[in-house]
Amino acid sequence: MNKSKMSDYWNMGTSIVLGAAFGIVLGALLQNVILWLCFGAGLGVVLGAITMQFKK
């Protein structure tokens, strides 16, 4: 069995989903889920785009 690095599983979809999940949790704590969901998903898009630029 091949060992895969974590970077093999990291892509745009993963970063958006993790950002949105983080936004939902933070929004639940701050009682404004929609705002923080959008903020988290946007942050996931930006982080995903940055990491895709450096991925070979």
C-alpha positions, 0 to 999 in steps of 0.5 A: 500500500502506498503512503500518501501525503496529506497534500495529496488529498488537499484541493479546492473542494476540501478547503471550501468545505472546511472553511464553511464548516468553520464558519458554521461553528463560529456562526453558531457561537456568535448567533449569526450563522449565515454571515459566518458561513459565507465568510468561512466559505470565502476564506476557504476559496482564498486559501484553496486558491493560494495552496493550488498555486504552490501545489505541483 
